[in-house]
Structure formats: C-alpha cells, structure tokens
Amino acid sequence: MSRLKDMLAAGEFVVTGEVAPPKGADVTAMRAAVELLAPHCHALNVTDNQGASLHLASLAASRLVLDMGIEPIFQQTCRDRNRLALQSDLLAAWSLGLENVLVVTGDDPRAGDHPNAKGVFDLDSTQLAEITRGMNEGHDMMDRPLAGATDFFIGAAMFPEAEPWDVQLARAEQKIEAGVRFFQTQAIFDMTRLERAVEALRPHGAKVIAGVLVLKSPRVIDFINERLAGLMVPDAIADRIRSADDPAEEAIVLATEQVREIRAIADGVHIMPLGLDAAVGRILGNNS
Amino acid sequence: MIITRPRDWERIEDNLASIGARSVFIMGCGQCATVAHTGGETEVAEVAARLEALGLEVTGWTVGEVTCHLGGTKRESRKHGGDIEAADAVLVLACGAGVQTVADSVTKPVFPGLESLFLGNVIRNGIFEERCLMCGECVLDKTAGICPVTTCPKGLLNGPCGGMWEGMCEVLTDRECTHVRIRRRLTEQHRAGKGTLAPKDFSKTLKPGGVNIRRQGGSR
C-alpha cells in the first residue's frame, strides 16, 4: 500500500521532495541526494527526462529510491513514449513495487538537449491518468483484461498561479474525473491563489501538495523567468532575494515562511531545494 | 493548399552535380507553389537564371496547371518532350507530390527544388498557417472549430499543458494557447463541457493514403 496515499487519506500533512536521475549511469550523486532528503520526506518524486533532456530512466531510478527505503513517486511524461510503451512501463513500475505515479505532459523536445527529437505525445496527461485508472481496474486501454491489475495512487500536476484560472480549474477537474487523486503544484508564490485552488479541488476529494521552490540565487530567478515554462517569480519576491546580502540564506528563510503558510492551507508540501538539499530540514521547521 | 519553401540551394547544386548534370529542364506548378511564391513563373525564371549563372544550360521550362495531376503532367511532359530529352535532369519547383508525379512522367532523373512543409491556410498573401494535419478523424466538432492536433505544438487533445502562462503557449510564446482559445469559444457558445477527449485513433490516418471513389461505384 502506498504510504503517501494512506497519510493523505488520514489527513496528515505530507512532505514530498524530488530527485533527478543522472545524465549517465553513475548514480552516486543521486544516492547522496536521496540520503539528504529521505529523513525529511514521506516520498520522493523521480523525474522523467526532466527538461526534455536525456537522463537515466525514472523507472530504474524510482526502484533505486525504493531500495533505499523511501517511497518514490514515479513520474511519467507523455513526451517520449507511445501508448504501448506507457502502459508497458506502468506494468513494469507496478511489478517493481512502485505504487505512486505522477502523470505529466512533459516539456516540448525543443526545450531540451535533443531538440531534433520527435515529441511523441500520443496521449496527453489526462488520457494517461484515465488509462492508469483502467489498469487499476484490471484492463488495458483497449478494455482487454490484464493478468494482474495495478493499484497505483495517481497524481498529476497543477498550476494554481497560471491564468486564466477558469481554464486551469476546468483542467484540474477533468484530471480528477480521469482518476487523479493528488496534485503536486508548480511552485507557489501567492498563497491566496493556492487557497483558491485547494478550496475548489477539496470538495472533489483530491489532495493538493503545494510546491515550494528554493530561489537560491538571482541567477535561478532569471532562469525561471526567462527559460522555465509555466512559472514566473513575482517582482516583490525576486527583489527580496536579489537585494539580500546572502541570497541563499534569504531563500531558505523565504521557503521556511512559505512552508509554514502552506501547512495551514494545503495537504502537503513538495519541496524543490535546487541543490540546497542540506537546508530542507530547516525549511520544514524540523530541528535537525 | 500545400505550403513549400525553396530547397537550400547547395543541396540542389549537390543533387545536380551527383549525376554530372550539364543541362536542366525546370518544371513549376500552377497551383499551390504559384500561390506560395515558390514555383510559379517568376520563381522558375529566377531559378533558371541561377542555374545559367552556374554555367548550366536550361533546355526549357514550364509551369504545369496542376503538377500533382498525373494525366496533366504527362501531357505537359509530352508537350516539352524535346527540351526534356535534351536535359540531363529535371528540377521540379512543386511539392513532393508534384516531384513524384513528374518522376513518373519522364525518364530523366528528377530532383526536388522545394521543401514541402504543410497543408496551409492562406491568412493573407504570403502568410500561411497550418490548421489541419489531415488526421482522418476530425475533432473540430468538439473543439469549437479550432484543431488542437495541429495548432497545439504538442498536439494535445486535452490541455493546456503545464507550460501555458497568462493564456500564452509554452512553445510558441507569441501565440495564444490553443486550449485557452478552445475553452473560450466553447464558453461563448455555451457548450463548454467537462469531458475528456479520448486518445486519437491513429489507424484512421491512412498511411500511405489512398482513396478510389471509382471502386466505391463513383459515389462519395
């Protein structure tokens, strides 16, 4: 049974983190990241060719995380695989003991390190969620029976700060209808918009895990605003980090404040420390 | 119509050099390539001048009515049989369909002079946009007449994706997100629903495409 699912069902505030598989076969650095994050997190997302760039597969890396004693959230994008491969990887994931899956569209290949690649997008994330739910019910997307059903806890991404809100809300409701039970949000900077999202989605029984990004340097802010799709750092927050004597320290203080606020609003927090993994305990308000 | 662009000139030169061509016959197209300003009389004349500047002989040229029409192109080829016979190669300023039709109509080596891009709408003279991918299973009934398969860079049926920001597309950042447009128009027409569009049936995309209405008794 997914511990993440049980905790959310019990109304406990969950903490999720994120590890990125390496570009290469050496998992030493990833192991080190897991060791730093594991004591503070209930589950760790394992990204799937993040940034549309080549990395070790999320499937194998998720299993590695599981073997290290912490529950992974296996991320699957629709960019690199067609419906046969997606379903077969879901079966593989279940057989490997991976119980949480986060289905996402995926960045366009043109944003990554193989810009000449064909973006597959045979399915979109809603369709993939629906198919995953079908596999939980024991059949493939063609309604043919599976020899052994899965029982994934299905999650998806959510973007409380990306306007127009009516489109975002409709999209999230569509995902819930497709079988999504938890959302992990893009980084939150405006808590009123997070509140708006949680209030709208809770009645549907969906859990919301709010994203916190540690804006460790002015360079990170520039990168987000110029290069990262679907996210902008508001001026007031950007100025606060930029004008700080020690931007990294200020970013940790800011993230700590955000986590405190999120505890009162959402069902959990998803922490993206951008390398400041050692500060995660402090950000979460743990005395470790 | 089929939108084309001129093929990189170096590739054309390389193609002709690969068979040691000294003389060339040029064929344009009176339909799409004329409207796209890539294979009409003006462009054929420009290419002829360019080839001559390289020291190649242009034995003749023509702009057929519809180059992808096999019967018409065969007739056109017969009409210019002598000039084509005198050439080492035929350079075609038409889409890939036109190039293949010419290749089926003459015995000389045939080379493409254009790159074929997409089925395009003519927004204004010289401004073309892709609106239809010819997927074989139209969803425009459900998407307020805006095709997500074609106009969303990821081709998502259900969207927007996570890259949308302030209503704008992640990939083509100067364009409004297709799914935002669809939702707005559906809402304006009081038919915005909650349903998810089902995965596309790619078996409907005939590849290679072929239709024979004669075999269907001439009926549509």
HADDOCK unambig.tbl for C-alpha pairs under 7 A between the chains (distance, minus, plus):
assign (segid A and resid 105 and name CA) (segid B and resid 161 and name CA) 6.32 0.50 0.50
assign (segid A and resid 108 and name CA) (segid B and resid 154 and name CA) 6.89 0.50 0.50
assign (segid A and resid 108 and name CA) (segid B and resid 171 and name CA) 6.99 0.50 0.50
assign (segid A and resid 119 and name CA) (segid B and resid 154 and name CA) 6.99 0.50 0.50
assign (segid A and resid 121 and name CA) (segid B and resid 154 and name CA) 6.29 0.50 0.50
assign (segid A and resid 121 and name CA) (segid B and resid 155 and name CA) 6.84 0.50 0.50
assign (segid A and resid 121 and name CA) (segid B and resid 156 and name CA) 6.82 0.50 0.50
assign (segid A and resid 123 and name CA) (segid B and resid 199 and name CA) 6.02 0.50 0.50
assign (segid A and resid 124 and name CA) (segid B and resid 156 and name CA) 5.70 0.50 0.50
assign (segid A and resid 124 and name CA) (segid B and resid 157 and name CA) 6.87 0.50 0.50
assign (segid A and resid 124 and name CA) (segid B and resid 158 and name CA) 6.47 0.50 0.50
assign (segid A and resid 126 and name CA) (segid B and resid 158 and name CA) 6.92 0.50 0.50
assign (segid A and resid 127 and name CA) (segid B and resid 198 and name CA) 6.79 0.50 0.50
assign (segid A and resid 127 and name CA) (segid B and resid 199 and name CA) 6.52 0.50 0.50
assign (segid A and resid 159 and name CA) (segid B and resid 162 and name CA) 6.81 0.50 0.50
assign (segid A and resid 162 and name CA) (segid B and resid 165 and name CA) 5.35 0.50 0.50
assign (segid A and resid 162 and name CA) (segid B and resid 166 and name CA) 6.07 0.50 0.50
assign (segid A and resid 163 and name CA) (segid B and resid 165 and name CA) 6.42 0.50 0.50
assign (segid A and resid 163 and name CA) (segid B and resid 166 and name CA) 4.80 0.50 0.50
assign (segid A and resid 163 and name CA) (segid B and resid 167 and name CA) 6.23 0.50 0.50
assign (segid A and resid 164 and name CA) (segid B and resid 166 and name CA) 6.29 0.50 0.50
assign (segid A and resid 164 and name CA) (segid B and resid 167 and name CA) 6.12 0.50 0.50
assign (segid A and resid 167 and name CA) (segid B and resid 180 and name CA) 6.59 0.50 0.50
assign (segid A and resid 167 and name CA) (segid B and resid 183 and name CA) 6.98 0.50 0.50
assign (segid A and resid 170 and name CA) (segid B and resid 194 and name CA) 6.97 0.50 0.50
assign (segid A and resid 171 and name CA) (segid B and resid 159 and name CA) 6.82 0.50 0.50
assign (segid A and resid 174 and name CA) (segid B and resid 194 and name CA) 6.12 0.50 0.50
assign (segid A and resid 174 and name CA) (segid B and resid 195 and name CA) 6.70 0.50 0.50
assign (segid A and resid 174 and name CA) (segid B and resid 196 and name CA) 6.55 0.50 0.50
assign (segid A and resid 229 and name CA) (segid B and resid 163 and name CA) 4.48 0.50 0.50
assign (segid A and resid 229 and name CA) (segid B and resid 170 and name CA) 5.74 0.50 0.50
assign (segid A and resid 230 and name CA) (segid B and resid 162 and name CA) 5.78 0.50 0.50
assign (segid A and resid 230 and name CA) (segid B and resid 163 and name CA) 4.07 0.50 0.50
assign (segid A and resid 230 and name CA) (segid B and resid 164 and name CA) 5.29 0.50 0.50
assign (segid A and resid 230 and name CA) (segid B and resid 165 and name CA) 5.04 0.50 0.50
